[in-house]
């Protein structure tokens, strides 16, 4: 009887350990139809977003988030090359600066896109937005 209880306890513990294991999120192979956003700045209510609409086109936007409305502060169109995990964004107009970055796993729960400007005036940490209507608050 003790042996059966001991074996049952081992089986229950093994099942519990296996069921609690989370899958590690992988760095994406393709960026098409994905959106990456910063945390909303609590002082300015600004949020930076990069939307990858197709295999070579992206839009960089700075939004001022409001209650029920969002104002676009800046919008720039880019082409990009992605060699997992590295990315280079080239502006389509001379008004914007080139961006370079890379994707990194941040623990097992999410991926961060680190971007810097070629002019040194920008450093961003972006995470993926699952739903385009989702607002990320710090």
Backbone bond lengths (Angstrom), bond angles and torsions (degrees), N, CA, C in turn:
res aa  C-N    CA-C-N  psi(-1)  N-CA   C-N-CA  omega(-1)  CA-C   N-CA-C  phi
1 X - - - 1.444 - - 1.531 110.47 -
2 X 1.358 116.72 -43.59 1.458 120.17 179.08 1.528 110.41 -63.43
3 X 1.323 114.88 -36.40 1.460 119.73 -179.44 1.535 110.57 -65.14
4 X 1.315 117.85 -40.79 1.469 122.42 178.46 1.529 110.48 -64.83
5 X 1.325 116.57 -41.93 1.460 119.80 178.52 1.522 110.82 -64.51
6 X 1.329 116.49 -41.42 1.451 121.10 179.12 1.533 110.79 -63.52
7 X 1.342 118.01 -46.01 1.465 121.91 178.44 1.526 111.07 -63.60
8 X 1.314 117.24 -38.90 1.469 121.06 178.21 1.520 110.81 -63.82
9 X 1.332 116.91 -41.39 1.460 121.33 179.15 1.527 110.96 -63.88
10 X 1.334 117.27 -39.73 1.461 121.58 178.84 1.524 110.34 -65.55
11 X 1.324 117.36 -43.11 1.463 121.37 179.91 1.531 110.47 -64.57
12 X 1.314 116.78 -43.83 1.469 120.37 179.75 1.530 110.21 -63.89
13 X 1.316 117.83 -41.74 1.466 121.44 178.86 1.524 110.83 -64.31
14 X 1.324 117.52 -41.59 1.466 121.24 179.49 1.528 110.97 -64.26
15 X 1.318 116.82 -43.32 1.464 120.70 178.46 1.527 110.38 -63.90
16 X 1.308 117.77 -41.23 1.464 121.62 179.47 1.525 110.89 -63.36
17 X 1.313 118.07 -41.60 1.460 121.29 179.25 1.521 111.92 -65.61
18 X 1.312 117.27 -41.95 1.457 121.26 -179.14 1.520 110.64 -68.69
19 X 1.315 118.22 -40.23 1.461 120.85 -177.45 1.520 112.54 -72.62
20 X 1.316 119.74 -22.26 1.465 122.73 179.91 1.517 112.75 -86.43
21 X 1.319 117.88 -11.18 1.456 121.06 -177.29 1.523 109.80 -69.10
22 X 1.356 116.95 127.54 1.448 122.24 177.38 1.519 109.27 -95.03
23 X 1.336 115.65 144.44 1.447 119.86 176.11 1.524 109.36 -77.40
24 X 1.317 116.11 138.24 1.455 121.23 177.99 1.528 108.16 -74.36
25 X 1.319 116.34 134.65 1.452 121.11 178.79 1.522 108.21 -77.63
26 X 1.315 116.28 130.66 1.462 122.00 -177.41 1.525 111.06 -92.97
27 X 1.314 116.44 148.77 1.461 121.89 173.84 1.526 106.85 -63.86
28 X 1.341 117.61 133.24 1.466 119.62 -174.27 1.522 113.07 -66.01
29 X 1.327 115.06 145.55 1.463 121.34 175.95 1.525 110.38 -82.06
30 X 1.323 116.28 -29.41 1.462 122.64 178.80 1.525 108.41 -131.87
31 X 1.313 116.41 147.79 1.466 121.02 -179.99 1.528 112.59 -105.02
32 X 1.322 116.83 -4.56 1.463 120.91 -176.90 1.522 111.46 -52.44
33 X 1.328 114.85 136.92 1.460 123.52 176.96 1.529 112.95 59.40
34 X 1.331 117.17 33.44 1.466 119.72 176.08 1.526 109.80 -119.73
35 X 1.324 115.62 153.36 1.457 122.41 179.46 1.515 108.31 -127.66
36 X 1.326 116.22 135.51 1.458 123.33 -179.09 1.520 107.71 -124.02
37 X 1.333 117.28 132.55 1.461 121.41 -173.14 1.518 112.57 -133.99
38 X 1.330 114.22 153.26 1.458 120.53 173.29 1.518 108.84 -87.56
39 X 1.296 115.46 169.23 1.455 121.63 171.35 1.527 106.85 -72.82
40 X 1.309 117.36 145.21 1.459 120.70 178.73 1.527 109.19 -69.15
41 X 1.338 115.62 128.47 1.449 121.36 178.01 1.531 108.58 -68.42
42 X 1.332 118.70 120.34 1.470 120.29 -175.85 1.534 113.80 -68.70
43 X 1.336 118.12 -17.44 1.467 120.67 179.25 1.535 112.09 -86.69
44 X 1.344 116.49 -41.57 1.467 120.60 -175.19 1.528 113.03 -106.81
45 X 1.316 117.27 -11.46 1.471 124.06 -175.46 1.528 112.07 60.46
46 X 1.341 116.51 26.87 1.457 120.64 178.30 1.520 110.55 -93.89
47 X 1.317 113.94 145.03 1.458 121.76 177.51 1.524 108.06 -135.69
48 X 1.322 116.65 132.79 1.455 122.17 178.06 1.521 108.73 -97.63
49 X 1.339 115.87 136.84 1.461 121.15 179.15 1.523 110.03 -132.94
50 X 1.321 115.90 143.00 1.450 122.15 170.89 1.518 106.33 -124.17
51 X 1.345 114.96 119.92 1.467 120.83 179.67 1.518 108.73 -111.07
52 X 1.323 115.77 124.29 1.461 122.16 178.02 1.526 107.31 -98.14
53 X 1.337 116.13 99.66 1.459 120.36 -173.76 1.522 112.98 -80.77
54 X 1.315 117.69 -30.84 1.460 121.31 -179.31 1.519 109.20 -147.07
55 X 1.326 116.47 -172.77 1.463 120.91 -175.54 1.522 113.48 -65.28
56 X 1.324 119.14 -17.09 1.456 119.02 -178.74 1.511 115.41 -137.31
57 X 1.325 118.52 3.72 1.463 121.34 -176.21 1.517 111.76 -121.81
58 X 1.338 114.31 141.48 1.464 120.15 179.81 1.524 109.33 -143.37
59 X 1.321 115.16 155.77 1.458 121.36 176.19 1.517 108.36 -124.27
60 X 1.331 115.57 128.62 1.460 123.65 177.82 1.524 106.53 -103.67
61 X 1.330 116.83 124.77 1.456 121.00 -175.72 1.522 110.06 -134.85
62 X 1.333 115.76 139.85 1.460 121.02 168.84 1.522 106.25 -112.53
63 X 1.323 115.89 119.37 1.456 122.65 -179.35 1.516 110.14 -107.28
64 X 1.316 116.27 142.52 1.452 121.22 167.91 1.517 105.57 -99.04
65 X 1.321 116.07 112.15 1.458 121.49 -173.88 1.519 110.22 -82.81
66 X 1.329 115.64 135.13 1.454 120.70 178.36 1.511 110.33 -131.09
67 X 1.291 115.54 -179.02 1.456 120.01 178.07 1.514 108.78 -80.21
68 X 1.329 116.14 99.18 1.455 121.68 178.59 1.517 114.40 87.93
69 X 1.330 119.10 -11.91 1.458 121.35 178.65 1.520 109.73 -136.91
70 X 1.309 115.29 150.71 1.455 122.22 175.42 1.524 108.16 -127.13
71 X 1.316 117.37 131.68 1.460 121.60 176.65 1.520 108.49 -105.14
72 X 1.327 115.89 136.81 1.452 121.21 178.12 1.522 109.12 -85.88
73 X 1.320 116.20 115.18 1.467 122.02 179.24 1.526 110.66 -85.05
74 X 1.350 116.06 -38.44 1.465 121.40 -178.28 1.520 108.12 -150.22
75 X 1.328 115.40 141.59 1.462 120.30 176.36 1.526 107.32 -143.89
76 X 1.329 116.88 126.43 1.461 121.76 179.92 1.528 109.20 -135.77
77 X 1.325 115.44 139.22 1.460 122.34 178.36 1.527 109.39 -94.81
78 X 1.328 115.93 140.65 1.465 122.80 -177.88 1.526 110.55 -134.32
79 X 1.322 115.14 156.42 1.458 121.74 160.44 1.516 105.26 -105.79
80 X 1.320 116.93 155.98 1.463 117.83 -178.97 1.514 111.56 -142.68
81 X 1.325 114.17 154.25 1.461 121.84 170.60 1.519 106.57 -120.52
82 X 1.311 114.87 136.02 1.458 120.65 -176.47 1.511 109.33 -128.13
83 X 1.321 115.61 113.47 1.457 123.23 172.59 1.515 106.08 -117.83
84 X 1.296 115.92 92.76 1.462 124.12 -172.09 1.524 111.63 -39.61
85 X 1.308 119.40 122.59 1.459 131.85 6.61 1.533 113.88 -97.73
86 X 1.356 118.51 7.18 1.463 121.80 -173.93 1.522 111.63 -91.18
87 X 1.340 115.25 146.16 1.458 120.75 -179.83 1.525 109.44 -138.88
88 X 1.346 115.33 143.53 1.453 122.87 174.04 1.520 107.92 -128.96
89 X 1.331 116.03 126.19 1.457 121.49 178.15 1.526 108.43 -110.64
90 X 1.329 116.14 124.33 1.457 122.37 -179.52 1.518 108.53 -109.98
91 X 1.344 117.58 125.10 1.469 119.41 -177.68 1.525 112.02 -68.55
92 X 1.327 115.59 146.69 1.464 120.84 177.19 1.526 111.36 -82.59
93 X 1.348 117.36 -15.52 1.462 120.77 176.95 1.528 109.25 -127.82
94 X 1.328 115.84 162.01 1.467 120.81 -177.57 1.530 112.53 -76.38
95 X 1.324 117.46 -6.85 1.474 120.81 -178.34 1.529 113.16 -74.93
96 X 1.299 117.64 -19.17 1.471 121.69 -175.88 1.525 109.79 -111.57
97 X 1.321 116.03 158.95 1.466 120.35 178.72 1.527 109.99 -100.77
98 X 1.320 114.91 155.51 1.460 120.86 177.90 1.524 109.27 -68.86
99 X 1.334 115.79 149.70 1.462 122.07 179.72 1.516 109.05 -124.46
100 X 1.323 115.89 142.31 1.459 122.02 174.79 1.514 108.07 -130.62
101 X 1.309 115.72 152.87 1.447 117.82 178.64 1.503 112.86 -174.87
102 X 1.337 112.80 -170.86 1.456 119.33 178.62 1.518 109.83 -154.97
103 X 1.318 114.75 155.34 1.448 122.51 176.61 1.519 108.69 -94.88
104 X 1.333 115.95 137.60 1.464 121.17 177.66 1.516 109.37 -137.33
105 X 1.334 115.47 143.63 1.461 119.95 171.77 1.516 108.33 -71.46
106 X 1.302 115.94 133.65 1.460 121.51 175.87 1.525 105.87 -111.19
107 X 1.314 115.34 88.56 1.464 119.55 -172.35 1.519 108.59 71.47
108 X 1.312 117.02 -153.36 1.452 121.53 179.46 1.520 112.50 -99.71
109 X 1.341 118.11 -3.67 1.455 119.22 -168.81 1.528 115.30 -99.92
110 X 1.341 119.00 -26.88 1.457 118.27 178.70 1.522 111.51 -157.43
111 X 1.336 114.57 167.94 1.459 122.78 -178.02 1.516 108.19 -112.66
112 X 1.333 115.77 143.10 1.456 121.33 178.20 1.524 108.51 -115.91
113 X 1.341 115.75 137.11 1.455 122.49 172.29 1.522 106.95 -101.53
114 X 1.334 116.22 113.92 1.456 122.12 177.92 1.531 107.81 -94.38
115 X 1.332 117.75 123.84 1.459 122.41 179.13 1.521 110.74 -124.78
116 X 1.330 116.04 141.34 1.462 121.61 173.09 1.521 107.83 -131.87
117 X 1.326 115.04 153.66 1.454 121.87 -179.56 1.523 110.15 -89.73
118 X 1.328 115.94 149.45 1.468 120.35 176.15 1.524 110.83 -67.06
119 X 1.334 116.91 -20.13 1.459 120.99 179.52 1.525 112.14 -95.16
120 X 1.329 117.58 -0.16 1.446 122.05 175.97 1.516 115.52 76.24
121 X 1.338 116.94 9.82 1.462 119.97 -176.58 1.521 113.36 -98.12
122 X 1.305 116.97 8.42 1.453 119.56 -174.72 1.517 111.07 -146.29
123 X 1.322 116.02 132.47 1.461 122.92 169.71 1.513 106.37 -138.06
124 X 1.319 116.76 120.56 1.460 121.29 -176.17 1.517 111.56 -126.64
125 X 1.314 115.57 144.78 1.452 123.25 169.70 1.520 106.08 -120.28
126 X 1.320 116.68 114.72 1.459 121.54 -176.50 1.520 110.30 -117.66
127 X 1.327 116.08 146.34 1.454 121.52 173.08 1.513 108.47 -120.96
128 X 1.321 116.11 161.10 1.455 120.07 -174.84 1.519 111.44 -77.07
129 X 1.322 114.79 137.75 1.456 121.77 175.87 1.519 107.55 -96.43
130 X 1.326 116.15 122.53 1.456 120.48 -179.17 1.518 110.28 -74.64
131 X 1.317 116.84 -44.96 1.450 122.75 -177.88 1.521 107.88 -117.37
132 X 1.330 118.63 128.29 1.455 121.31 -176.03 1.524 112.43 -62.89
133 X 1.323 118.94 -20.63 1.461 121.30 178.98 1.520 112.41 -89.36
134 X 1.314 117.26 -0.17 1.464 121.54 -177.75 1.524 109.96 -74.97
135 X 1.299 117.10 134.09 1.454 123.06 174.72 1.510 108.69 -105.33
136 X 1.314 116.83 130.62 1.445 121.21 -177.93 1.528 108.30 -102.43
137 X 1.320 117.84 117.25 1.455 122.19 178.50 1.514 109.19 -109.30
138 X 1.293 116.42 144.43 1.472 121.49 -179.82 1.512 109.31 -79.45
